[in-house]
Amino acid sequence: MDKRNFKNRKPSNGAFRQQRLRAWQPVLRPTAVIPVLFAIGILFLPIGGVLYWNAGKSTYLMIDYTTCKDYDRPVYLPPSMYRYRFNTTPRDDFSTAGPLLTMIQPPTFYYQNASSFADPTEPTFQYNSHWPIKQCVIDFTVPNAMKAPVNLYYRLTNFYQNHNQYIKSYDADQLTGAPLGADSLAYYCDPITTSNGKPVYPCGLVANSMFNETVSDLVLVDDALTTISNYTWIKTGLIWPHDQRRYGTSRYNVNDIVPPPNWQSRFPNGSYSEQYPPPDLATTMDRLKVWMTLAAMPDFMKLWGKNDVQDLPMGRYRVHVDLSYDTLSYGGRKWLVVASESPLGTRNFFLALTYMATGGLCILIGGLFTFLHCICPRTMEHWQPVSNSDIANIDEPTTEPADDRSATAAANE
């Protein structure tokens, strides 16, 4: 072999390739471990207590109205189809029913045919190609006043927004207002990019599958179902300011674009027009922007409206919901959620109990280790780690020849 063409595969004599990088190798001595356990416990217990107190200040009620379209007369809902969480302890939070459900009048629902949408202030969806539509009428009781801010959510189950193809099916440039052509949209928005040769705006699976049911304001009623007062929802400011920067006014010509397939029944002849223009994402349609913020789990809630200044008084309320979003076709369900909010978020006893349990367990283990260290302490004379230089300086043991050992034994005798 020609040595000039021989490639040496020996790694260079460097700290990285020879695994001599400096590293921290802690020695887990009792005097180091025990204070860390106590510190974690002392830190976690107050955090858990604050979260527990915060969770007790938050309340919510949740109503499943998936099957409302099957009843044309009011029916009482079974306990499995609604949840009330108004107590200050987590006693009922981990069950589907609790003592509170036996103390209040259950919710009722039924559908009626309507010739207008439940929310007349929605700027985009005010046309419908087939009137009348089914509208769910829900009556429910608020057992205690809910402190502002109060939020209205919709909850969907078994809807996988985290599917790989679904996540990528939108065009960020188009949402900012860029007038992209059909060829440019094909890369991100496939399979919903064009219709009749025109670009779809907004394109992609995410916008096409938007939750399009509208919800009315709450109406406080008496025993005779006579209106007493209204509780109004604010439909703007539903997203964070940094999310708002992702959206802008469309620079398309109105006649050059078409709505997504699932939106076309809300526009005459399935097309945009001067009278029914595309949504101005710079100023309106916060609910689409909320929907475009994808959920990681198949069971999720999304904000629909809010009221930051007015408390929700106790009483019997009525709300109307347009039935235009089919969840039974994919095995899912839809819920209406009314929840109050505290400075640290919504009701979540699980996180508080997790912090408290972790802190308590660390203090318990720290106390046990302290007791064991006091009654039988462990000596740590030789705790320094062995270095490479120490290994190199160790002398190899020598072995005497067999003949020398025999001679030595004979002399000793």
C-alpha atoms as one frame of an Amber mdcrd trajectory, in Angstrom:
protein
   0.000   0.000   0.000   1.249   3.465  -0.849   1.617   5.265   2.506   1.220
   8.614   0.795  -2.417   7.742  -0.028  -3.144   6.261   3.390  -5.780   8.285
   5.286  -5.238   8.364   9.013  -8.548   7.775  10.825  -7.145   8.506  14.237
  -9.050  11.440  15.821  -7.126  14.532  16.721  -5.779  14.885  20.207  -8.268
  17.531  21.289 -10.403  17.922  24.378 -13.640  17.388  22.449 -12.596  14.338
  20.441 -10.750  12.727  23.359 -13.595  13.404  25.818 -11.585  15.692  28.067
 -14.017  18.617  28.131 -14.484  20.297  31.466 -17.691  19.149  33.134 -19.470
  19.632  36.422 -19.702  16.339  38.278 -21.669  17.009  41.447 -21.250  14.741
  44.432 -24.676  14.080  45.932 -23.681  14.379  49.549 -26.456  14.429  52.191
 -25.481  17.955  53.218 -26.085  19.097  49.607 -29.213  17.089  48.750 -31.225
  17.755  51.924 -31.178  21.596  51.630 -32.215  21.364  47.966 -35.235  19.216
  48.872 -36.304  21.644  51.579 -35.811  24.613  49.231 -38.029  23.037  46.540
 -40.705  22.267  49.111 -40.635  25.773  50.610 -40.860  27.278  47.108 -43.598
  25.029  45.697 -45.994  25.089  48.657 -46.681  28.861  48.534 -47.010  28.757
  44.742 -49.541  25.947  45.055 -51.413  27.852  47.750 -51.698  30.964  45.601
 -52.902  28.913  42.614 -55.419  27.123  44.851 -56.774  30.435  46.120 -56.940
  31.763  42.570 -58.770  28.670  41.275 -61.403  29.071  43.986 -62.181  32.575
  42.741 -62.918  31.317  39.218 -66.228  29.690  38.286 -67.748  28.236  35.160
 -70.718  26.392  33.724 -70.627  24.155  30.658 -73.551  22.899  28.550 -73.468
  20.253  25.803 -75.906  21.271  23.055 -74.781  18.802  20.361 -78.167  17.081
  20.061 -80.300  20.221  20.344 -81.393  19.898  16.694 -83.322  16.726  17.581
 -85.811  18.397  19.955 -88.469  20.888  18.926 -89.791  21.240  22.481 -87.876
  22.122  25.669 -86.255  19.149  27.367 -84.241  19.006  30.574 -80.629  17.939
  30.118 -79.265  14.937  32.030 -76.382  15.660  34.455 -73.851  14.188  32.019
 -74.559  17.019  29.557 -73.794  19.991  31.803 -71.329  20.941  34.533 -71.415
  23.616  37.210 -68.295  24.626  39.121 -69.178  27.405  41.576 -67.704  26.112
  44.860 -64.344  27.289  46.174 -62.905  23.773  46.621 -61.997  21.104  44.060
 -64.457  18.634  45.568 -66.589  18.413  42.428 -64.048  19.415  39.781 -62.896
  15.864  39.070 -66.370  14.378  38.613 -69.133  14.877  36.067 -71.757  15.573
  38.724 -71.822  17.085  42.168 -74.150  18.185  44.988 -74.685  21.570  43.326
 -76.482  19.943  40.402 -79.289  18.746  42.678 -79.872  22.257  44.074 -80.594
  24.163  40.863 -82.963  23.848  37.944 -81.293  21.853  35.145 -80.689  23.521
  31.778 -83.155  23.006  28.947 -82.774  23.276  25.198 -84.771  22.954  22.008
 -84.493  24.220  18.443 -86.602  26.722  16.571 -86.600  27.866  12.960 -85.124
  31.354  12.605 -84.889  33.785   9.700 -81.916  35.728  11.106 -78.659  34.888
  12.799 -78.336  34.827  16.575 -75.671  37.541  16.457 -76.852  40.423  14.247
 -73.599  42.344  14.789 -71.358  39.831  13.006 -69.975  41.896  10.069 -69.096
  38.995   7.768 -71.779  36.338   8.079 -75.167  38.026   7.581 -76.349  36.289
   4.402 -77.610  32.761   4.135 -78.601  30.882   0.997 -81.231  28.734   2.733
 -83.645  30.257   5.228 -84.885  29.433   7.768 -82.095  27.907   9.839 -82.254
  25.858  13.008 -81.442  27.837  16.113 -80.887  26.262  19.536 -82.576  27.972
  22.489 -80.807  27.202  25.770 -82.105  28.139  29.218 -79.753  27.754  32.180
 -79.341  28.972  35.745 -76.421  30.924  37.185 -76.580  29.969  40.907 -74.178
  32.671  42.103 -73.057  35.980  40.640 -69.970  35.668  38.445 -67.397  38.406
  38.903 -66.047  40.191  35.831 -64.252  39.484  33.629 -66.656  36.851  32.290
 -65.821  34.988  29.088 -67.887  32.959  26.649 -66.154  29.947  25.070 -67.124
  27.175  22.718 -65.653  23.752  23.367 -65.111  21.067  20.727 -64.131  17.467
  21.338 -62.480  14.919  19.050 -61.329  17.678  16.659 -57.640  17.240  15.804
 -56.236  20.637  14.884 -52.759  19.195  15.453 -52.845  16.970  12.342 -49.713
  17.552  10.277 -51.487  18.413   7.016 -54.021  20.613   8.813 -51.375  22.629
  10.694 -49.583  23.637   7.487 -52.709  24.401   5.447 -52.730  28.224   5.489
 -50.676  31.001   3.926 -49.243  33.560   6.345 -48.502  36.087   3.581 -52.066
  35.972   2.302 -53.396  36.636   5.808 -51.311  39.805   6.012 -53.041  41.042
   2.829 -50.642  40.010   0.065 -52.566  39.318  -3.211 -51.000  35.938  -3.989
 -51.867  33.996  -7.116 -53.115  30.438  -7.385 -49.634  29.044  -8.067 -48.200
  30.629  -4.922 -51.056  29.351  -2.739 -50.667  25.760  -3.910 -47.549  25.180
  -1.810 -49.065  25.978   1.589 -52.845  25.830   1.208 -53.323  22.567  -0.661
 -55.954  21.159  -1.139 -58.096  24.328  -0.772 -56.363  26.858  -2.994 -58.681
  27.796  -5.899 -62.313  27.544  -6.962 -63.406  28.139 -10.563 -59.882  29.294
 -11.319 -59.924  32.031  -8.652 -57.829  32.075  -5.458 -59.639  31.152  -2.257
 -59.434  33.835   0.443 -58.549  32.869   3.090 -57.152  29.643   1.715 -56.389
  26.346   3.418 -58.052  23.768   5.635 -57.814  25.837   8.814 -59.924  28.768
   7.615 -62.331  26.487   5.753 -63.158  24.517   8.925 -63.722  27.584  11.138
 -66.405  27.262  13.809 -69.156  29.359  12.243 -72.002  29.166  14.742 -73.007
  32.550  16.162 -74.203  33.070  19.741 -76.544  35.756  21.006 -76.125  37.881
  24.108 -77.463  36.428  27.343 -81.013  37.393  28.315 -82.036  37.345  31.972
 -85.604  36.025  32.220 -88.109  35.544  35.029 -90.218  32.492  35.819 -92.560
  33.410  32.980 -89.564  33.700  30.594 -90.105  37.431  30.289 -86.984  39.438
  29.433 -85.551  41.401  32.352 -82.160  42.538  31.045 -79.425  41.668  28.552
 -75.815  40.694  29.193 -73.706  41.789  26.211 -70.587  40.124  24.842 -67.695
  42.075  23.360 -66.475  40.440  20.132 -63.232  42.382  19.614 -59.883  42.206
  21.330 -60.076  38.420  21.624 -56.437  37.792  20.654 -53.048  38.975  21.851
 -51.569  42.096  20.204 -48.624  40.158  18.773 -51.085  37.770  17.073 -52.949
  40.715  15.568 -49.808  41.712  13.651 -50.159  38.530  11.587 -53.300  39.862
   9.859 -53.945  42.752   7.495 -56.418  44.175   4.996 -56.679  42.169   1.782
 -55.298  43.841  -1.322 -57.224  41.518  -3.649 -59.865  42.833  -5.998 -63.252
  41.639  -4.695 -64.128  39.981  -8.020 -60.825  38.087  -8.212 -61.296  35.865
  -5.151 -63.875  33.452  -3.755 -64.683  32.360  -0.184 -63.679  28.908   1.123
 -66.114  26.074   0.307 -67.665  25.960   3.801 -68.243  29.737   3.700 -69.968
  29.924   0.333 -73.500  29.453   1.683 -73.009  32.743   3.580 -72.410  34.746
   0.369 -74.754  35.253  -2.612 -73.955  32.783  -5.391 -70.997  31.605  -3.298
 -68.949  34.685  -4.206 -67.754  37.918  -2.654 -69.337  41.177  -3.819 -69.337
  44.864  -2.970 -72.338  44.347  -0.744 -70.880  41.208   0.875 -67.112  41.761
   0.742 -64.394  39.482   2.135 -63.518  39.977   5.809 -61.141  42.785   6.692
 -58.768  40.833   8.942 -57.004  44.009  10.053 -60.046  45.231  11.981 -62.697
  42.491  12.143 -63.290  38.773  12.495 -61.403  38.123  15.699 -63.134  34.752
  15.922 -61.336  33.577  12.791 -58.040  34.698  14.320 -58.841  32.775  17.504
 -59.605  29.710  15.388 -56.323  30.108  13.496 -54.456  29.744  16.812 -54.297
  25.955  16.658 -54.967  23.727  19.648 -52.528  21.014  20.655 -55.163  18.589
  21.970 -58.381  17.251  20.375 -60.467  18.576  23.291 -60.164  22.362  23.428
 -61.988  25.604  24.231 -61.743  28.818  22.226 -62.837  32.303  23.178 -66.013
  33.583  21.500 -66.814  36.728  23.475 -66.023  38.506  26.736 -67.273  41.124
  29.165 -64.513  42.744  31.214 -66.543  45.260  33.206 -69.959  43.853  34.100
 -70.621  41.078  36.607 -73.032  38.342  35.581 -75.856  38.351  38.170 -77.414
  35.164  39.416 -80.646  34.080  37.757 -82.144  32.174  34.847 -80.721  33.051
  31.414 -81.599  32.320  27.794 -79.208  32.221  24.858 -79.668  31.448  21.143
 -77.077  29.516  19.121 -77.175  28.977  15.350 -76.889  25.279  14.505 -74.614
  25.318  11.463 -71.535  23.339  12.598 -71.925  19.558  12.459 -69.721  17.743
  14.987 -71.523  14.386  15.029 -70.227  13.599  11.525 -66.709  13.113  12.944
 -67.763  11.796  16.381 -67.279  15.054  18.258 -69.405  17.183  20.549 -69.842
  20.914  21.095 -70.299  22.763  24.364 -71.148  26.304  25.406 -68.994  27.518
  28.311 -69.517  30.605  30.476 -66.550  31.194  32.800 -65.289  33.907  35.094
 -61.598  34.709  35.124 -59.164  35.675  37.876 -55.817  37.505  37.554 -54.035
  34.153  37.164 -56.400  32.636  34.627 -59.370  30.305  34.706 -60.300  27.564
  37.184 -57.571  24.930  37.468 -57.259  23.110  40.788 -55.155  20.350  39.235
 -52.128  22.596  38.749 -52.430  23.948  42.302 -52.675  20.489  43.827 -49.704
  19.318  41.756 -47.511  22.116  43.123 -48.660  21.470  46.679 -48.175  17.709
  46.421 -44.684  18.124  44.951 -43.688  20.604  47.652 -45.067  18.445  50.432
 -43.355  15.334  49.076 -39.986  17.132  48.871 -40.258  18.304  52.491 -41.264
  14.802  53.607 -38.328  13.186  51.819 -35.992  15.913  53.099 -37.137  15.258
  56.677 -36.647  11.514  56.237 -33.125  12.013  54.863 -32.309  14.375  57.738
 -33.428  11.791  60.287 -31.379   9.048  58.654 -28.337  11.316  58.391 -28.556
  12.168  62.104 -28.824   8.594  63.387 -26.348   7.015  60.973 -24.261   9.679
  59.220 -22.287   8.701  56.153 -18.572   9.464  56.124 -17.274  11.208  53.015
 -13.478  11.087  53.322 -12.754  10.097  49.732 -15.383  11.875  47.660 -13.172
  13.608  45.102 -13.679  12.187  41.581 -10.758  10.397  39.935  -9.173  12.379
  37.081  -7.352  11.117  33.979  -4.029  12.175  35.430  -4.698  10.117  38.557
  -5.409   7.071  36.420  -2.172   7.586  34.447  -0.098   7.750  37.645  -1.362
   4.464  39.028   1.446   1.897  38.927   0.723  -1.387  37.265   0.911  -4.315
  39.724   3.951  -6.550  39.191   3.852 -10.314  39.238   6.852 -12.305  40.359
   7.899 -15.289  38.246   6.821 -18.704  39.492  10.426 -19.832  40.040  11.219
 -16.803  42.236   8.144 -17.457  44.340   9.213 -21.090  44.832  12.755 -20.055
  45.877  11.422 -17.512  48.322   9.135 -20.093  49.893  11.989 -22.619  50.262
  14.235 -20.027  51.976  11.525 -19.197  54.440  11.176 -22.824  55.381
